[in-house]
Amino acid sequence: MKGQISYGFVLGLAAWMVIILLRKNGIFIPVINNHFTDFITVPMYCYLIDRIMNFLGYPWKPDLKFVLTSVVYLSFLFEVLCPQISYVFTGDFFDVLAYCTGGMIYYIFTIQGFSNFRRKENKKANRF
């Protein structure tokens, strides 16, 4: 998939654009406005950092420590620090849960899932 942008990343950007347009027009869908954007933030953040690092020539892939650190960083930034600075932001425990869930799903399906698939393929190849 080198050189291609992930369909999940493009869909996440499209979803964010639609949500921003809906907000600007005064249309608020509670679950999507409140938690869906937080749910997709960590996977998109991890994917974007992965792409930037590889574009710059560093052969780097996110691991569990990076995903957990990203969850903590984004939770602190958007749920603790920003609400102290601006009234636009609100600190919400459910948003932190959405960051955690998005990070876990990213780790399971993107990082852990592909490594398990490769191990199974290698075992099959070694049998013959």
C-alpha positions as CSV (number, residue, x, y, z in Angstrom):
1,M,0.0,0.0,0.0
2,K,3.0,2.2,-0.4
3,G,2.2,5.5,-2.0
4,Q,-1.5,5.1,-1.5
5,I,-3.7,6.8,1.0
6,S,-5.9,4.6,3.2
7,Y,-9.6,4.5,2.4
8,G,-10.3,4.7,6.1
9,F,-8.3,8.0,6.3
10,V,-10.1,9.4,3.3
11,L,-13.5,8.4,4.7
12,G,-12.5,9.9,8.1
13,L,-11.6,13.2,6.4
14,A,-14.9,13.1,4.4
15,A,-16.9,12.5,7.6
16,W,-15.2,15.4,9.4
17,M,-15.9,17.7,6.4
18,V,-19.6,16.7,6.5
19,I,-19.8,17.2,10.2
20,I,-18.2,20.6,10.0
21,L,-20.6,21.6,7.2
22,L,-23.6,20.4,9.3
23,R,-22.3,22.4,12.3
24,K,-21.9,25.5,10.3
25,N,-25.5,25.2,9.1
26,G,-26.8,24.7,12.7
27,I,-27.5,21.0,12.3
28,F,-26.3,19.0,15.3
29,I,-26.5,15.2,15.5
30,P,-25.7,14.4,19.1
31,V,-23.8,11.1,19.0
32,I,-21.9,12.0,15.8
33,N,-21.1,15.5,16.9
34,N,-20.1,14.5,20.4
35,H,-18.3,11.2,20.1
36,F,-17.8,10.0,16.5
37,T,-15.3,12.6,15.7
38,D,-13.3,11.7,18.9
39,F,-13.6,8.0,18.0
40,I,-11.9,8.6,14.6
41,T,-9.3,11.1,15.9
42,V,-6.7,8.7,17.3
43,P,-6.7,6.3,14.3
44,M,-6.4,9.3,11.9
45,Y,-3.7,10.9,14.0
46,C,-1.7,7.6,14.2
47,Y,-2.1,7.0,10.4
48,L,-1.0,10.6,9.6
49,I,2.1,10.4,11.8
50,D,3.0,7.0,10.2
51,R,2.7,8.5,6.7
52,I,4.7,11.6,7.6
53,M,7.5,9.6,9.2
54,N,7.7,7.2,6.2
55,F,7.5,10.2,3.7
56,L,10.5,11.7,5.5
57,G,12.4,8.5,5.1
58,Y,12.2,7.0,8.5
59,P,11.1,3.3,8.4
60,W,8.8,3.6,11.4
61,K,5.5,2.0,12.3
62,P,3.3,2.9,15.3
63,D,3.3,0.5,18.2
64,L,1.1,0.0,21.3
65,K,3.1,2.5,23.2
66,F,2.7,5.2,20.5
67,V,-1.1,4.6,20.4
68,L,-1.5,4.8,24.2
69,T,0.6,7.9,24.3
70,S,-1.5,9.4,21.6
71,V,-4.7,8.7,23.5
72,V,-3.2,10.3,26.6
73,Y,-1.9,13.3,24.7
74,L,-5.1,14.0,22.8
75,S,-7.2,13.4,25.9
76,F,-5.2,15.9,27.9
77,L,-5.0,18.4,25.1
78,F,-8.7,18.4,24.1
79,E,-10.4,17.4,27.3
80,V,-8.3,19.1,30.0
81,L,-6.2,21.9,28.6
82,C,-8.4,23.4,25.8
83,P,-11.5,23.6,28.0
84,Q,-9.4,25.7,30.5
85,I,-8.4,28.1,27.6
86,S,-11.6,28.4,25.6
87,Y,-15.3,28.1,26.2
88,V,-15.7,26.4,22.8
89,F,-14.2,23.2,24.2
90,T,-15.8,21.0,26.8
91,G,-14.1,18.3,28.9
92,D,-16.1,15.1,28.7
93,F,-15.2,11.7,30.1
94,F,-17.1,10.0,27.2
95,D,-14.8,11.7,24.7
96,V,-11.8,10.2,26.5
97,L,-13.5,6.8,26.2
98,A,-14.0,7.5,22.5
99,Y,-10.3,8.2,22.1
100,C,-9.4,5.0,23.9
101,T,-11.9,2.9,21.8
102,G,-10.6,4.4,18.6
103,G,-7.0,3.8,19.6
104,M,-7.7,0.2,20.6
105,I,-9.5,-0.6,17.4
106,Y,-6.7,1.0,15.4
107,Y,-4.1,-1.1,17.3
108,I,-6.1,-4.3,16.9
109,F,-7.0,-4.0,13.3
110,T,-4.1,-2.1,11.8
111,I,-1.1,-3.0,13.9
112,Q,-1.8,-6.3,15.7
113,G,-4.1,-7.6,12.9
114,F,-1.5,-7.4,10.1
115,S,1.3,-8.8,12.2
116,N,-0.9,-11.9,13.1
117,F,-1.8,-12.3,9.4
118,R,1.9,-12.3,8.5
119,R,2.8,-14.8,11.1
120,K,0.1,-17.2,9.8
121,E,1.3,-16.7,6.2
122,N,4.9,-17.4,7.3
123,K,3.9,-20.6,9.1
124,K,2.0,-21.8,6.0
125,A,5.0,-21.1,3.8
126,N,7.4,-22.9,6.2
127,R,5.3,-26.1,6.1
128,F,6.2,-26.9,2.5
